[in-house]
Amino acid sequence: MHTMWKGSISFGLVNIPIKLHAATENKDIKLRQLHEECHSPVEYKKRCPVCDREVEQEEIVKAYEYAKNKFVVLDEEDLETLKKEQEDKSVEIIDFVKLDEIDPIYFERSYFMSPNEGGTKAYSLLRQALADTGKIGVAKIIIRSKEQLAIVRVYENTLIMETIHFPDEVREVQDVPNVPEEVELSKKELSTAVTLIEQLTEAFDPEKYKDDYRTALLDLIEAKKNNEEVKTAKDPKKPDNVTNLMDALEKSLEKTKGTKKKKATKKKTATGPKKKTS
């Protein structure tokens, strides 16, 4: 399993060298966009609308837009220094809380934690202590140049770290449009709804749920492939400068041939028989 972060996490005086591994993967089917006429992949280029030309990667800088068309440019050196200052710190568990105290809206992404060299005993200690108390740890960590709030908990026999949103990243429910206030419901309506929920209630089994759309899309793609309903992209055209160069060479060659014919005609006329004079 690929290691995407190395560091250490601590609680109290206990320090645990760890590695993080992505616990989930996106299995969305990525579809390419083609030009319908020739079935070639469409290119997306970075272009400056003011200079009216394509911009190379080394010409691009990062900036924060604090007002319309007003920017603060941030140098790569500044960002790297800031990133290094934060990443060099050990991840410290700040608090211990109960898992059911955190609403699922805060959860973002999950990472498996494995002990790095020399961290096996401390890893096992934290895992057992969390399991015995039924608590989870709250910590902060820098991942991909972004400070994240995270929780550490036990998942089966493994410690797992889940990044969670900061409170100001969760939008206010008051901003959701058209949410009805309390509506008067009859006892019969509510009783029927509760009964239906109870009849459909069972233990959660994740294996029961499948991505039907992804399965159907893969079947469709395979069927089209088996029926040879495939398209092959054409070779891209030669760059304009090459084409123009060939045109220029061919025209020069034609011009040279024409010049040689004229010279040969003039030479033949000059060496021909002279007219007699009376």
C-alpha positions in Angstrom: 0.0 0.0 0.0 1.5 3.4 -1.1 2.8 5.6 1.8 1.5 9.2 1.2 2.8 10.8 4.4 5.4 10.0 7.1 5.8 11.6 10.5 4.8 11.1 14.1 1.8 11.5 16.3 1.9 12.0 20.0 -0.4 12.0 23.1 1.1 13.1 26.3 4.7 11.9 26.4 4.0 9.0 24.0 5.4 9.6 20.5 4.5 7.2 17.7 6.3 7.2 14.3 3.6 6.6 11.7 2.9 6.3 8.0 -0.4 7.3 6.4 -2.0 5.3 3.5 -5.2 6.4 1.7 -8.0 4.2 3.0 -10.4 4.8 0.1 -10.1 5.1 -3.6 -12.3 6.8 -6.2 -13.6 4.3 -8.7 -15.4 6.8 -10.9 -15.1 6.0 -14.6 -13.2 8.8 -16.3 -14.5 9.7 -19.8 -12.3 11.6 -22.2 -13.6 14.4 -24.4 -13.0 14.0 -28.1 -13.4 16.2 -31.1 -16.5 14.6 -32.8 -15.0 15.1 -36.3 -11.8 13.2 -35.9 -12.1 11.6 -32.5 -8.9 13.1 -31.2 -8.6 14.1 -27.5 -9.3 17.8 -26.9 -6.4 19.8 -25.4 -6.8 22.3 -22.7 -4.1 25.0 -22.7 -3.3 27.8 -20.3 -3.7 31.1 -22.1 -3.4 34.7 -21.0 -6.3 36.7 -22.4 -4.4 40.0 -22.1 -1.1 38.9 -23.8 -3.2 36.8 -26.2 -0.8 33.8 -26.1 -0.3 30.5 -24.4 1.6 30.7 -21.1 4.3 28.3 -20.1 4.4 26.7 -16.6 7.5 28.6 -15.5 5.6 31.9 -16.2 2.8 31.1 -13.7 2.8 32.4 -10.2 0.4 31.9 -7.3 -1.7 34.7 -5.8 -4.6 35.4 -3.5 -7.5 37.5 -5.0 -8.6 39.7 -2.0 -10.9 41.9 -4.2 -12.0 41.9 -7.8 -8.8 41.9 -9.9 -6.7 42.7 -6.9 -4.0 40.1 -6.0 -1.3 39.4 -3.5 1.4 37.4 -5.2 2.9 34.6 -3.1 6.5 33.5 -3.9 7.2 29.7 -4.0 10.0 30.3 -1.5 7.5 31.8 1.0 5.1 29.0 0.6 7.8 26.3 0.9 9.2 27.9 4.1 5.7 28.1 5.6 5.0 24.5 4.6 8.3 23.2 6.0 7.8 25.1 9.3 4.4 23.3 9.8 5.4 19.9 8.4 8.4 19.6 10.7 6.2 19.6 13.8 4.9 16.4 15.3 1.2 15.8 15.1 -0.2 16.1 18.6 -3.5 14.8 19.8 -5.1 17.8 21.4 -8.3 16.3 22.9 -10.1 13.0 23.4 -13.8 12.9 22.7 -16.6 10.5 21.9 -17.2 9.6 18.2 -20.9 10.2 18.4 -20.3 13.8 19.4 -19.1 14.6 15.9 -21.8 15.0 13.2 -20.9 13.1 10.0 -21.1 16.4 8.0 -17.6 17.2 9.4 -15.9 14.1 8.0 -13.8 14.4 4.8 -11.3 11.7 4.0 -9.9 8.6 5.7 -6.3 7.3 6.0 -5.0 4.1 7.4 -2.2 4.6 10.0 0.7 2.1 10.2 3.6 2.2 12.7 6.9 3.3 11.2 10.2 1.9 12.5 10.3 1.7 16.3 6.7 2.6 16.7 5.0 -0.8 17.1 4.6 -0.8 20.9 3.4 2.8 21.1 1.0 2.2 18.2 -0.4 -0.8 20.0 -0.7 1.1 23.3 -2.8 3.9 21.7 -4.9 1.4 19.8 -5.8 -0.5 23.0 -6.3 2.6 25.1 -8.8 4.0 22.5 -10.6 0.7 22.3 -10.9 0.4 26.1 -12.2 3.9 26.7 -14.4 4.2 23.6 -12.8 7.5 22.8 -11.2 9.1 19.7 -8.4 11.6 19.5 -8.6 15.0 17.9 -5.4 16.3 16.2 -4.1 18.7 13.6 -2.0 17.7 10.6 -0.5 19.3 7.4 -1.4 17.3 4.3 -0.7 18.7 0.8 0.1 22.2 2.1 -3.2 22.4 4.0 -3.6 22.3 7.7 -6.3 19.8 8.5 -8.3 19.0 11.6 -8.4 15.2 12.1 -9.6 12.5 14.4 -7.8 9.2 15.3 -9.8 6.2 16.0 -9.8 2.4 15.9 -11.1 0.6 12.8 -11.1 -3.1 13.2 -7.5 -3.8 14.3 -6.0 -0.6 12.7 -5.7 3.0 13.7 -7.3 5.3 11.2 -7.0 9.0 10.8 -9.9 10.9 9.3 -9.6 14.5 8.3 -12.6 16.6 9.3 -13.7 20.1 8.3 -13.1 23.1 10.5 -16.3 24.7 11.8 -16.1 27.7 9.5 -15.9 25.3 6.5 -19.4 23.9 7.2 -22.1 26.2 5.8 -24.9 27.5 8.0 -28.1 25.6 7.8 -30.0 28.9 8.0 -28.7 29.6 4.5 -30.5 26.6 3.0 -33.4 27.9 0.9 -37.1 26.7 1.2 -36.7 24.6 4.3 -40.2 24.4 5.9 -40.9 25.3 9.5 -42.8 22.9 11.7 -45.8 21.5 9.8 -48.8 20.1 11.5 -48.9 16.3 10.9 -51.7 13.9 11.8 -51.0 11.1 14.2 -52.0 8.5 11.6 -49.5 10.0 9.0 -46.6 10.0 11.5 -47.5 6.5 12.8 -47.5 5.1 9.3 -44.1 6.7 8.5 -42.6 5.3 11.7 -44.0 1.8 11.1 -42.5 1.9 7.5 -39.1 2.9 8.9 -39.1 0.1 11.5 -40.1 -2.5 8.8 -37.1 -1.4 6.6 -34.6 -1.2 9.5 -31.8 -3.8 9.6 -28.1 -4.0 10.5 -25.8 -2.1 8.2 -24.0 -4.3 5.7 -21.8 -2.3 3.3 -21.4 -5.3 1.0 -25.1 -5.1 0.2 -24.8 -1.8 -1.7 -23.3 -1.7 -5.2 -22.7 1.1 -7.7 -25.3 0.0 -10.3 -24.5 3.0 -12.6 -20.8 2.2 -12.8 -21.5 -1.5 -13.4 -24.0 -0.7 -16.2 -21.5 1.8 -17.8 -18.7 -0.7 -17.8 -21.0 -3.3 -19.4 -22.0 -0.8 -22.1 -18.3 0.0 -22.8 -17.4 -3.7 -23.0 -20.4 -4.4 -25.3 -19.4 -1.6 -27.7 -15.8 -2.8 -27.7 -16.8 -6.4 -28.5 -19.0 -5.1 -31.3 -16.0 -3.2 -32.6 -17.8 0.1 -32.1 -14.5 1.9 -31.5 -12.9 5.0 -32.9 -9.2 5.6 -33.5 -7.8 9.1 -33.1 -6.0 10.5 -36.2 -2.4 11.4 -36.1 -2.0 15.1 -35.2 -1.1 17.4 -38.1 2.4 18.7 -38.4 3.0 22.1 -36.8 2.3 25.1 -39.0 6.0 26.1 -39.1 6.9 22.7 -40.6 4.1 22.9 -43.2 5.1 26.5 -44.1 8.7 25.4 -44.4 7.8 22.6 -46.8 5.6 25.0 -48.8 8.4 27.5 -49.0 10.9 24.8 -50.1 8.5 23.5 -52.8 7.8 27.0 -54.1 11.5 27.8 -54.2 12.1 24.6 -56.1 9.4 25.5 -58.6 10.9 29.0 -58.9 14.4 27.6 -59.5 13.1 25.3 -62.2 11.4 28.3 -63.9 14.6 30.3 -63.8 16.6 27.5 -65.3 14.1 27.2 -68.2 14.4 30.9 -68.9 18.2 30.8 -68.8 18.3 27.9 -71.2 15.9 29.7 -73.7 18.0 32.8 -73.6 21.2 30.8 -74.2 19.7 29.0 -77.1 18.6 32.3 -78.7 22.0 33.9 -78.2 23.9 31.0 -79.9 21.5 30.6 -82.9 22.3 31.6 -86.5 22.8 35.3 -87.2 20.6 37.1 -89.7 22.2 38.2 -93.0 22.4 42.0 -93.5 21.9 43.4 -97.0 
